[in-house]
């Protein structure tokens, strides 16, 4: 029967199956068979070295890490900070994904010796990178030079022994290091633990208050909150571990991170958004040969949404039943964008897995490109996101709050509106694209240039302090009641709908990415912008005068007082703006309100 029109197919490629009696459900058998096949492919292994030869090899191959606290133990070279230089977004993602496929995640005893751990693991193959972090226990991310190292490690790995419960026999790359004498040391651990979460707001405020200028504060805030290369590597490894589960059902699939994890604006501790890419399975656009050909028989369903729901349902079930470390699995399949939500305990990440969200992937690429064009973009986005979170404008709980993506769009639009502009428009990025950059998703033109060298920026040298103050002033007077934000054109356009806040989706002009924001939340945003602009313009966030004193004590004491960006993160800003509780009438700046209150108190009875 010829292919029906309008009937999407569930792309599960099958072969002739043999039936057999098994105590496990079919999906468990599929996972177990995949693991058994991987184990059977192991070949002969490593050279046998003497202890002296092995130590020489470790010293030559593994140099001390440049990040984290110091240690005398041998360590691997860290992931390079400039690894993104000269690479396109997709090339960088593929490189990171391939490295994740050669990596394992190992739970280690708390007082392990890094030197002993690396010496043991190096018996199974050369190690390119290794770093440790503290989450729900101490973990090591180990990247082997090739996959043979993982196969060798799997061959030497035993099943856990349990007394009163059973173990699901799925052999993943999430391992536990065991051994006598490894955690018996009474001294401090020799592990360098890399930062895994952002510092508390109070610590951040103190750190910023010690800087000499607002520009320095913004750079410090960005470097303190941004994802480290190690944390990004861990995120790709988690994607790879989930792909091992999904691969039992869809062997040619790929799990890709998107959103803050890869767009250049991710903060330590942010959620991990995952995209189940089935494009290699669907075979769309493949030219069929003339004459005889063979095609897969596939189950037909009513719509693409039904396909997405079915795929996520079965993958979510696999994650819940077989993936070690994955807890709290929720299959939210009736949402506008169906997803599976779960927690990955070993990494500490909250994960959202979707399967039909390709425009979001392209939006991640767009933000990554803009973040690489101009360093001031990253500093402003990090500041605005931090400021919004501290004052309750954004929230991790779904609701009428503005999202981080919408805040990023506000910053981008503001920088496009400068004279001369700091950033190009989306149309300009499309016009610079090559034929290879052509991208159409569900009828929407998502083409942007991938080669950063083709983009010539205008000569705008405004300092960050000026841009930050102008940002707050810009949106404290923006006509949100009539106009929409449009980064494709880089100019205001009339709102096509009655939403309180209208920000056009960069690649789907008919969609409003801030449709969930209500009038009350928009008023909170405008009020906080107004108050923050006033503080910056009238010296309320300037360096205290005592900092110019010659005495060391006076200078040190003054620097500990919140000023500049640090002052904008204080609760007093929200209180002065009157954004707590229900919707309130517009208020004048704090100084005017205090003056009015004093006048009222001094009136004769």
Secondary structure by P-SEA (a helix, b strand, c coil): cccccccccccccccbbbbbbbcccaaaaaaaaaaaaaaaaccbbbbbbcaaaaaaaaaaccccccccccccccccccccccccccccaaaaaaaaaaaaaabbbbbbcccccaaaaaaaaaccccccbbbbbbcccbbbbbbcccaaaaaaaaaacccccccccccccccccbbbbbbcccccccccccccccccccccaaaaaaaaaacccaaaaaaaaaaaccccaaaaaaaaaaaaaaaaaaaaccccbbbbbcccccccccccccbbbbbbccccccccccccccccbbbbbbbbcccaaaaaaaaaaaaaaaaaccccccccccccccccccbbbbbbcccccbbbbbcccaaaaaaaaaaaaaaaacaaaaaaaaaaaaaaaaaccccccccccccaaaaaaaaaaaaaaccccccccaaaaaaacccccccccccccccccccccccccccccccaaaaaaaaaaaaaccccccbbbbccccccccccccccccccccccccccccccccaaaaaaaaaaaaaaaaaaaacccccccccccccaaaaaaaaaccccccccccaaaaaaaccccccccccccaaaaaaaaaaaaaccc
